[in-house]
């Protein structure tokens, strides 16, 4: 882990297009501004973890049961033309 010391209004550049700016320091809290392209997602860590967990739960819920797939494939197709 890289640890840097910054003061208010000082920044850190990540890559060519992400800038972190120390906006305010009050007690044990630091406000950070983030300038990044719109296609870069930025989340607080706890929100990011919750999104990942919800995606895992959704993937498990939407998985197909192999027996159901086999039953659908074996189901006769009604080709009658009306």
N, C-alpha and C positions, 0 to 999 in steps of 0.2 A: 504494500500500500504506500502510495506517495502522500506525504503530509506536507502541506504548504501553509504558511502564515500570510494572511492578507488583512488589510485594514479596510474601513468603509470606503466605498467607491473604487477599490482596487479589484482587478479581475483575474481570471484564469481562463486560458484558451485551451479548448480540447479539439484536436484535429484542426481542420481549416474553417469550420463553420459553427462551432459551439462556444459560447462565451458565458462564463459564470461570473456574476458581479456581486460583491458583498454590499447589500443595500443598507442594512441596519444591524447593530449589535445591541441587544438589551438584555442584561442579566445573562442567563444561560441559553438564550435564544439568538440565533443568527438568521436574518432574512437574506435570502439569496435570489437574485434575479437571473433568469436564464434566457439567453438569446440563442435560438436554434431554428433551423429550417422547419417548415410546417410538417414535412414528412418524417421528422424525428419525434418519436413519442417520448414524453417526459412524465414520469409518475413518482410520487413519494414511494419509498420502498414497500411500506405496508400495503399500499393500494396495488402496486405491481404484483405482490405475492398473492393477494386476493383474486386478482384477475387471472393469474396462472391457475390457481386452485379451481376457480369457477369454470375455466376452459377444460380442465381435466374432468370435472364432474359432468359437464355437458357432453364431452366426447364419450364417456362411459354410458350415459343415458341414451345416446343416439346410435350406439353400436347395434348392428343387426344380429339377430339370432340365426344361426346357420340352418336350423330346422325350418324356420319361417321362410328363409330364402329357398330352400329345397322344395317346400310345399308350393310356393308361388311358381317355381319353374316347372313343376309337374302338373299344375292346374291346366285342364284342357281349355283351349281358346275357342270361343264360339265364333265361327266364321260365317254364320248365316247373314245373308244380305237382305235387308228389308226394303 
